[in-house]
Amino acid sequence: MPVSPPTTPTPQRFRLHPLVLAVLALPGIGHAQLSGRAAAPAALDNGWGFMLTPQIVERPMGDASPSVFAIGRSAAGTADKDMTVDGDRPVTTDAADPSSGASAGSSAASSAESSALSPAGSSATAASPRATTPSAGADGSDARESAKAQADAELRRYGSVVKADRLHYDEDTDLADAYGHVRLNDHGNRFVGPRAQLRLGASEGYMLSPTYHFSNGGGGQAERIDIIDNERTRFTKGTYSACNCADPAWYMKASSFEMDQGDNSGVARNGVLYFQGVPIFASPYLSFPLNNDRQSGLLPPTVSVSTTTGFDFTLPYYFNLAPNYDLTLRPRIMQRRGVQLGADYRYLSERYSGNTTIEYMPDDRAAGRSNRYAIFTQHQQDLGNGFGAYVNYNRVSDSSYTTDLSTSNAVLQTGTQLLYQQEAGITYSNGPWSVLSRVQRWQALSGTTPPYSREPELDVNYRRYDVGGFDFGAEANYTYFRSQESGMPEGQRVFLNPYVSYPIIRAGYFIVPKLQWHLASYRLTLPGTTAASQPNNTTSPNLSVSVPTASLDAGLIFERRVQLFGSDFIQTLEPRVFYAYTPYVDQSLVPVFDTAQADFGAAEIFTENTYVGNDRIADGERVTVGLTSRFINPASGDERARFTLAQKYYIRGQRVTLPQEALAGSSRSDVLVGASLKLFDTFATQNAVQYNPDGQQLVRANFGVAWSPADRRVVNLAYRYSRVSTLEADSGRIKQAVLSAQWPLTRQLYGVGRVNYALDAKRLVDGVLGFQYDAQCWTFGVALQRYANGVLANGLPASGTRVLAQLELKGFTKIDNGLVSAFQAGVPGYVQPSTTPLPLSRFSNYE
């Protein structure tokens, strides 16, 4: 049944009239509320419309100066010049046009809103939280306005915030006077004092009796601070410390400070450095960095006491010449010897880098020598297009220089180095080609036979891989050898060593057959004509050698999953066989320029030649058999354990030897056994043994364990055994036990030490024992070191003793005469204790 429309008139249509009238009245109401020049409405881009979301309109900004915002419980001032913000009275106003006011036809709510926007100086009671003083009126006029606000007394402009009990600001001069508990935050730098006068736009002014804290972490107190700009400040009769605490462990007190955060530098005049309340250093002029950036000036002095120099004092001066090069001068005074001057120069660029160290001593009272010197220089150069050049030159004035004048410098630390290299060369590398051309000489200290000089040497290498499955290449070399000793042969050597191999490498096995040929030619200058006059039995001035070598390297790789100690591992079993054949070629007339016996180790036992160098190619037919088993963590791939066993068998004995080398009469070599374990990420052990089965004696052994349960907690223990032998016979044994450790004794005190003790000679070989204390703002360390220092006239090793010390004032300076480097070299796993403060956030000093 259809529904009839209602007969009653629809009342809703008559009720739309009031709503339409209200909508049409909105522009008028809005105009009444926004009347006034300062609050003139902007025209809408589009016509009126009903919108469910806010409309965002981009508008070009006109030229204007930044506004100054004032916040306080009350504000008062003239409309044209200045403004006072007081934190004590709860009366506030907001900035408006002096001519603005409420419309006569406004409602009571409109009148209340209009009074809240009345000009400064009028009677106002409505609350508004902020007062703003623009630099110009909304229409570009020059009218100056003031305002009152309710909150803490505060001014803001640019990156500056001023808070105080009472503030007075003059817009004409941009000058703000602050009284009573003044707090200034200028671009992250905080200053607190009883009174200040500031020019906000220029970030300049002064403050009386301030306590300050820079954004980089340093701070202190002063009688007065003058702020020159947002980077430079000047303090009168103040203190400075990088300790961020109320009672700093160290601080500098001076008649004046000049701080420049633009280049992160500070200058103190008539300064005294205090540590734990005790003055430790004073200077009429002292420059220092405000962070870790380099800066020219005096570096911390180095003080030590040793048996060779007595009291030893060095005061370096650093020149930060440019961002990529610098210079350090090191004047040094030694109680027993006299005065020495050292210099360190470093440089770095995209195409080259290097460093040079020079030391000079005009007169050594203890040694009775004059003009003692040392030169160490290194240079690397990229010439472009694959070419490069380098220089490595080292020289000392006499054989006992490093023994008498050892320093914390890495090159001159002890007198154990007996050879100093002097070399310069040019290199080239492009694809499979590599070329080296060089001149090399040596300085040998007394009692040491110098190696042959290479004057010059040209070495060319060519290598290609996987060309139809083959690897092939060749090395060609020309060298002219010169001797610094009389009675030794000299001359030219040319050799060519081509090779080809066909590696077959699969997932479970590998086979690598290889063929190489050694071709050498000698043109010699002989010291005599008889065999008795030739140390190397050399009688012919022209020699040539041609020696082929064939080898085969093969191995299998098995693996399985096992479970040990509740953990899953992949265990491998890797048998390996290496065969090498070299026919005998008489080389007894060939001089020995650069050849020696190769070390006997796990890597060397699987090589074709038993010598290193190119003057001897060992003959014979040999088979090396090895077996390796590894335990691998399947999740991370970390190798947790490795066990190795290897031995070489001689099918045909070796006849080629070095001069005065005895022939090996055994059909087998020594046995090599190795084992390494890494358990629980805190415990590791590494052991190696070389055993002679024919003589049933131990030749060499190294056993070592390391335990590190946590950071800065490590203990290392090692035992070393070696049967010392010459080419003729056994001459003794070496048995040494080495113990090293770093361990916290308290929360901040660490003990660090190393002892290397000779069990056979019952004497201390070398060692260091000391302590380090790490506090929030400083670190102190001291140690006594016994170090090897050359060889005595009877051939026994000499030693020296010295005191090492370290004092680091964090964020300011560091004094260290070699203590940290001695700990790092002597204690594997050593970590320097340091309480590093958390980096500052961008909001750390936000106001």
C-alpha positions, 0 to 999 in steps of 0.5 A, a space after each residue: 500500500 503506497 504511503 501518502 506524503 504528509 499533509 503537515 507543512 514541513 517546518 525544517 524549511 523555515 528553520 534554515 533562515 536563521 542559519 543562512 543569516 548567521 553564515 552571511 554574518 560571518 564576514 562581518 563578525 570576522 572583520 570586527 575581530 580582526 580589525 586593526 593594521 597589525 592584524 589586517 586579514 589577508 585575502 583568500 586565494 579561493 572563494 568561500 567554501 566548506 572545507 573539512 581539512 585546514 588549507 595550507 597556502 605558500 606565500 612569499 616572505 618579505 624582507 624584514 629583520 628577525 623578531 625579538 620574543 619576550 616572555 614574562 609575568 609582566 612587560 612594560 615600555 614605550 611604544 616606539 623604543 624599548 620594553 621591560 619584562 618583569 618576572 614579578 607582576 602578573 600583568 601582560 599585553 600583546 603587541 598591536 597597532 596603537 590605532 586598533 580597537 574594538 568596533 562599536 557594534 562588537 559583542 562583549 566577547 569581541 570587546 574582551 578580545 579587542 582589549 587583549 590586543 590593545 597597545 602597550 601601556 593601556 590597561 589590560 588584564 587578559 592573559 597572553 603568553 608572549 610579547 613580540 616586538 617586530 622590527 617594522 610594522 606589518 605595512 613596512 612602517 618604522 613604528 617601534 612597539 613594546 609588549 608585555 607577557 606572562 611567564 619567566 622573564 625571557 628574550 629570544 633572538 637568533 640562537 640567543 636566549 636570555 632569562 633573568 628576574 628582570 629584562 630591559 630591551 631597547 630595539 633602537 640599539 638592540 641592547 638588552 640589560 638583564 638583572 638577577 640570576 641571568 641565564 644566557 644561552 648563546 648558540 649552545 654556550 651557557 653563561 650564568 651570572 647576576 648581571 649582563 648587558 647584551 646586544 642580541 643581533 651581534 651576539 656581543 656583550 658582557 656578564 659579571 661573575 659568570 659561571 660558563 659552560 661551552 657547547 664542546 664540554 669545557 667550562 669554568 668561572 670568571 670575574 667578568 666575561 666579554 662576548 665578542 661574537 658567537 665564537 669568541 669570548 674573553 674572560 678576566 681572572 677566571 678558570 677553565 676545565 674540561 671536567 663537567 662537574 662542580 669540583 673538577 680534578 684539574 683546572 687552569 687558572 689565569 689572569 685572562 682567557 681568550 677562547 675562539 670556538 671558530 678554530 677551537 683554540 684557547 689562550 691563557 695568560 699568566 696561567 697555572 695548571 692545577 691537578 688535585 689542587 696542586 699546581 703542576 705547570 705554569 706559563 705566562 702564555 699558554 695556548 690549548 685546544 678546546 677539542 681534539 683538533 690540532 693546534 700550534 703550541 707547546 705540547 706536554 713535556 716528557 719526563 723519564 729516568 733511565 740508566 743510560 740518560 739519567 733524568 730525561 726531559 723533553 718539551 715539544 713544540 707543535 706547529 700546525 702549518 696546514 691541514 695536511 702537514 705539520 712540524 714538531 720540534 723536540 728539545 731534549 735535556 739529558 742529565 748525563 749526556 747533554 742537549 739534543 734537538 729533534 724534529 718530526 715533519 709529516 705531510 699528506 695529500 691525495 698524490 703523496 705522503 710521508 714523514 721525516 724524523 731528524 735528531 741531532 746532538 752536538 756533544 755527548 758528555 757521557 760517550 765523549 762524542 760530538 755531532 751525533 745524529 739520526 735520520 729517518 724518512 719515508 715518502 710515497 708518491 703516486 705519479 699517475 697512470 699506474 706509476 709510483 715512487 717511494 723513498 725509505 732512508 734511515 741512518 744513524 751517526 754511529 753504532 751505539 746511537 740507539 743504545 745510548 739515546 733510545 726514546 719513546 719514538 718507535 724507531 729509536 725505542 731500543 738499541 736492538 735494531 742492527 741494520 738500517 735500510 736506505 732505499 729509493 724506487 719507482 713502481 708500475 702496476 697495470 693489470 697483469 704487469 708489475 714493475 719495480 726499479 730500485 736502489 737499496 743499501 744498508 747501514 750495518 752497526 758494528 758486529 753485523 755483516 751488512 747484506 749486499 747492496 742492490 745498485 740497481 735492481 729491476 724486477 718485472 712480473 707478469 701473471 695471468 689466471 684462468 686462461 683456458 683453465 691455466 695460470 701462468 706467468 714469469 718473473 724477470 730480474 736484473 740486479 747489480 750486487 755490491 758489497 761493503 766488505 772487502 774480499 767478497 765477490 760482486 757483480 750482475 745477476 739476471 734471472 728468469 723464472 717462468 711457470 705454468 699450472 693447471 689448478 683443478 679446484 672442486 668442492 671436495 678436492 683440489 689438484 694443482 700440477 705446476 711446472 717452473 724453470 729457473 734460469 740465471 746468469 752471473 757476470 762477476 767481479 772477483 776479489 782474487 784468482 784462487 779458490 782459497 781466496 773465494 769465501 763462496 768458492 767462486 773462481 769463474 767470473 761468468 756463470 749460468 744456471 738452468 734448473 727446472 722444477 715440477 710439482 703436484 699439490 693435491 688434497 681432499 676435504 671431508 666434513 661432517 656435523 658433530 656436537 661437542 659440549 652441547 654445541 653444533 660444529 662442522 668438523 673437517 678432515 683435510 689430507 694433503 700431499 705435495 710432491 716436488 722434483 728438481 734435478 741436481 744442477 751443480 751450483 757450488 760456484 754460484 755466489 750467495 747474494 740474497 739467499 738463506 735457508 727458509 724457515 721450517 713451518 707449516 707454510 714453508 713445508 709445502 713449497 718447492 724450494 728449501 731456500 729463500 732467494 735466487 742463488 740456490 735451487 734445492 734439488 731432490 725428490 720430496 713428498 710432504 704429507 699433511 693432515 688438518 682438521 678444523 671445527 667450525 661454527 655453522 652459524 657464524 663460520 668462525 673457526 673454533 679449533 684447528 689441528 695440523 700434522 705434517 712431515 716431509 719425506 725425501 725420496 732422493 736426498 738433497 745435494 745442493 747446499 749453501 757454503 758451510 752447510 752440512 748435508 742432511 743424512 735423514 730420509 725424513 724431515 722433522 714433524 710439525 704439530 700444531 693446535 689452536 683452540 678458541 673456546 667460549 669467546 673468552 679462552 684461546 690457546 695456540 701451540 706448535 711443536 717441531 720434533 726430530 724423530 731421528 734424534 728423538 728430541 724437541 727442536 722448537 716448541 711454542 705454547 700459549 694461552 689467553 684468557 679474557 673474560 671481559 674488556 680490559 681483563 686479559 691474562 696471557 701465558 706462553 712458553 718458548 723452547 728452541 734448540 739453538 744451532 749453527 751450520 756446524 753443530 748445536 750450541 745450546 738451548 733457549 727456554 723462556 716463560 712469558 706472562 702478561 696481563 691487564 686486570 682491574 684491581 679496583 673499579 678504576 685502578 688497573 694493573 698491567 705487566 709483562 715478564 719474559 724470563 729465561 729459565 735456562 739463564 735464570 735472568 729477566 730478558 725484558 719486562 714491564 710492570 705498572 699501574 693505570 688509574 682511570 677517573 672521570 676527568 683524568 688518567 694516570 699511569 706509571 711503570 718500570 720497564 726492563 728492555 733489551 738494548 744491544 749486545 755486550 762485547 762478550 756477545 751477551 745481550 745488554 739491557 736497560 731500565 727506565 721509568 715510564 709515566 702517563 698523565 692524561 687530563 681529558 679534553 686538555 692534554 696528555 703526557 706519555 713518555 712511552 707507557 701506553 706503547 710499552 703496554 700495547 707491545 707487551 700485553 696482547 689484548 691490552 685496551 687502554 682504560 678510558 672513561 669516554 663521556 657520551 657525545 653531546 646531543 643537539 638538544 644538550 644545551 637547549 633552552 
